[in-house]
């Protein structure tokens, strides 16, 4: 799996030390991940590692080993986060590595929200550390935590998705939708990624390479969307040159809120050509 991961052209690879690894193989898996990171050669620009959850016998060993690794990952994904103290525990471990080695770990953090307590505390978790980059919804463990049965459809998760998204946006971090557990790129995956995009999520996890094209295509702005976003920015720039704060585009009015949406579209496409005006707050 580590060898196959190197060739995947995705935004991020997440190497797993948690649920995918049996308890008696944790140390071996940790060593294999550290070696894989040192070997490099990943096509993905970001390589992260999901460590074991705080409170398990392996979490502190995972964090210390990865923080001190010759080539550390970009970020650590912390599973089953239920309170800000768990992320603060990881932060203290990173400070311990700094004290021991003299090298300040630049590791970023991502928090998996996958329990009822995690959802209840998501606002505080999202705002807990400057090092935190993203909230990720973990559906399998969350379903078990809630006692939710199969067959309800993905629409049953909208309340949780909204709560996680609002917490992420309020904290200024990314919101990532969890994976579709059906490996094949079927209608369930297409529905899930379409909903995640419509809600405003920044990305979605894939658990199998076959899912990547569907997710990438759905989350990448279309040519029409990019053209509309650029037209909005151009119209607002022309309006500002004449002292106006709004403009008409395609029969509708656009303003500063429209600018932010347009910039988000172009940033997602990697083609942003405008810049937001300074804002307070």
C-alpha positions in Angstrom: 0.0 0.0 0.0 2.8 2.4 0.8 4.4 1.7 -2.6 1.1 2.2 -4.4 0.5 5.5 -2.5 3.6 7.0 -4.0 2.1 7.1 -7.4 -1.3 8.6 -6.6 -1.8 12.1 -8.0 -4.1 13.5 -5.3 -4.0 16.6 -3.0 -3.0 14.6 0.0 -2.0 11.1 1.0 -2.9 10.0 4.6 -0.9 7.0 5.8 -2.8 5.2 8.6 -1.4 3.9 11.9 -4.8 3.6 13.5 -7.7 1.4 12.5 -5.9 -0.2 9.5 -3.2 -1.6 11.8 -3.6 -4.5 14.3 -2.5 -3.8 17.9 0.5 -6.2 17.7 1.7 -4.5 14.5 1.6 -0.9 15.7 5.4 -0.5 16.2 6.2 -2.2 12.9 3.7 0.0 11.0 5.2 3.1 12.7 8.7 2.2 11.6 7.5 1.4 8.0 5.8 4.9 7.8 8.9 6.7 9.0 11.0 4.8 6.5 8.5 5.6 3.7 8.5 9.3 4.5 12.3 9.3 4.4 12.3 7.5 1.1 10.1 10.2 -0.5 8.9 9.9 -4.1 5.3 10.7 -3.4 3.4 12.3 -6.3 1.0 14.0 -3.8 2.2 17.4 -2.6 1.1 16.6 1.0 1.7 13.4 3.0 0.1 13.2 6.4 -0.2 10.4 8.9 -3.2 9.4 11.0 -1.9 8.5 14.4 -3.6 6.5 17.1 -6.1 8.3 19.3 -5.0 10.2 22.4 -5.6 7.9 25.4 -4.4 4.8 23.6 -1.0 3.1 24.4 0.4 4.2 21.0 -0.5 7.8 20.5 2.4 9.4 22.3 4.9 7.0 20.5 3.4 7.8 17.1 3.6 11.6 17.7 7.2 11.5 19.1 8.5 9.3 16.3 6.9 11.3 13.5 7.9 14.7 14.9 11.5 13.5 15.3 11.6 11.7 12.0 14.3 12.7 9.4 11.5 13.6 7.0 8.3 14.3 9.0 4.9 14.3 7.5 3.1 17.6 6.7 0.5 17.0 9.3 -0.8 14.5 11.8 -4.5 13.4 11.7 -5.7 13.0 15.2 -8.7 10.5 15.4 -11.7 10.5 17.7 -11.1 14.0 19.0 -13.7 14.9 21.7 -12.2 17.8 23.5 -9.6 20.5 23.0 -7.3 18.9 25.7 -6.5 16.0 23.4 -5.1 18.4 20.8 -3.3 20.3 23.5 -1.7 16.9 24.6 -0.3 16.5 21.1 1.0 20.1 21.2 2.8 19.3 24.4 4.4 16.3 22.9 5.6 18.4 20.0 7.1 20.9 22.4 8.9 18.0 24.1 10.5 17.0 20.8 11.6 20.7 20.4 13.1 20.7 23.8 15.0 17.4 23.2 16.2 18.0 19.6 16.3 21.8 19.4 14.2 21.5 16.2 10.7 23.0 16.4 8.4 20.5 14.6 6.4 22.3 11.9 3.8 19.6 11.9 0.2 20.8 11.3 -2.8 19.0 12.8 -6.1 17.8 11.5 -8.9 16.6 13.8 -11.2 13.7 13.0 -14.7 14.3 14.3 -16.2 10.8 14.7 -18.0 10.5 18.0 -21.1 12.1 19.6 -18.9 13.9 22.1 -16.7 15.2 19.3 -19.7 16.7 17.4 -20.9 18.3 20.7 -17.5 19.9 21.3 -16.6 20.7 17.7 -16.7 24.5 18.1 -14.2 24.4 20.9 -12.0 21.8 19.1 -11.9 23.9 16.0 -10.7 27.0 17.8 -8.3 25.1 20.2 -4.9 25.5 18.4 -3.3 27.7 15.8 -1.6 24.5 14.5 -5.0 23.0 13.5 -5.7 23.1 9.8 -8.8 21.0 9.2 -11.8 19.2 10.6 -12.6 15.8 9.0 -15.9 14.0 9.4 -15.5 10.3 10.2 -18.7 8.5 9.4 -18.0 4.9 10.3 -17.1 5.5 13.9 -19.7 8.3 14.2 -22.4 5.9 13.1 -21.3 3.5 15.8 -21.2 6.2 18.4 -24.7 7.4 17.6 -26.1 4.0 17.2 -27.2 4.9 13.7 -28.3 2.1 11.4 -27.3 1.4 7.8 -29.7 2.3 5.0 -30.7 5.8 6.1 -29.0 7.4 3.2 -26.4 10.1 3.3 -29.0 12.8 3.8 -29.2 11.7 7.4 -25.8 13.3 8.0 -26.7 16.9 7.0 -27.1 18.1 10.6 -23.6 16.8 11.5 -22.1 18.1 8.2 -23.5 21.6 8.8 -22.3 21.7 12.4 -18.7 20.7 11.4 -18.7 23.1 8.5 -19.8 26.1 10.6 -17.2 25.3 13.2 -14.5 25.1 10.6 -15.5 28.3 8.9 -15.7 30.2 12.2 -12.2 29.0 13.0 -10.9 29.8 9.5 -9.8 26.2 8.8 -10.8 23.6 6.2 -13.8 21.2 6.4 -13.2 17.8 4.8 -15.9 15.3 4.2 -15.2 11.7 5.3 -14.9 8.8 2.9 -17.6 6.8 1.2 -17.2 3.3 2.5 -18.4 1.7 -0.8 -15.1 1.2 -2.6 -16.4 1.3 -6.2 -17.1 4.7 -7.7 -20.9 4.2 -7.7 -23.9 6.4 -7.4 -23.5 6.6 -3.6 -20.1 8.2 -4.0 -21.3 10.6 -6.6 -24.2 11.7 -4.4 -22.0 12.1 -1.4 -19.4 14.2 -3.1 -22.1 16.3 -4.8 -23.7 17.1 -1.5 -20.3 17.9 0.1 -19.5 20.3 -2.6 -22.9 22.0 -2.5 -22.7 22.4 1.3 -19.3 24.1 0.9 -16.8 21.4 2.0 -13.2 21.9 0.8 -12.5 18.2 0.0 -13.4 14.6 0.5 -11.4 11.6 1.6 -11.1 8.6 -0.7 -10.4 5.1 0.6 -9.5 3.5 -2.7 -7.8 4.8 -5.9 -10.9 4.1 -7.9 -12.8 6.8 -6.1 -10.2 9.6 -6.9 -11.4 10.6 -10.4 -15.0 10.9 -9.3 -14.1 13.0 -6.3 -11.6 15.2 -8.2 -14.1 15.8 -11.1 -16.9 16.7 -8.7 -14.9 19.1 -6.6 -13.0 20.8 -9.5 -14.8 23.9 -10.8 -16.1 23.6 -14.3 -15.0 25.9 -17.1 -18.3 27.7 -16.9 -17.9 28.2 -13.2 -14.4 29.6 -13.6 -15.5 31.9 -16.4 -18.4 33.2 -14.2 -16.1 33.7 -11.3 -13.6 35.7 -13.3 -16.4 37.7 -14.9 -17.5 38.7 -11.4 -14.1 39.8 -10.4 -13.6 41.8 -13.6 -17.0 43.5 -13.3 -16.3 44.5 -9.6 -12.9 45.8 -10.5 -14.4 48.0 -13.3 -17.1 49.2 -10.9 -14.6 50.1 -8.2 -12.7 52.1 -10.8 -15.8 54.2 -11.2 -16.4 54.5 -7.4 -19.1 51.8 -7.2 -19.2 48.8 -4.9 -21.5 46.6 -6.9 -22.0 45.7 -10.5 -24.3 43.9 -12.8 -23.3 40.5 -14.3 -25.5 38.4 -16.5 -28.6 40.2 -15.4 -27.8 39.9 -11.6 -26.1 42.1 -9.0 -22.7 41.2 -7.6 -21.0 42.7 -4.6 -18.3 42.0 -2.0 -19.9 38.7 -1.0 -19.9 37.7 -4.7 -16.2 38.6 -4.8 -15.4 36.2 -1.9 -17.4 33.4 -3.6 -15.6 34.0 -6.9 -12.2 34.0 -5.3 -13.0 30.7 -3.6 -14.0 29.2 -6.9 -10.8 30.3 -8.6 -8.6 29.4 -5.7 -10.1 25.9 -5.8 -9.3 25.8 -9.5 -5.8 27.2 -8.9 -6.4 30.1 -11.2 -7.3 33.0 -9.0 -6.4 36.3 -10.6 -8.1 38.8 -8.3 -7.4 39.8 -4.7 -9.9 40.4 -1.9 -10.2 43.9 -0.4 -9.0 44.2 3.2 -11.7 43.4 5.7 -12.1 43.9 9.4 -12.4 41.1 11.9 
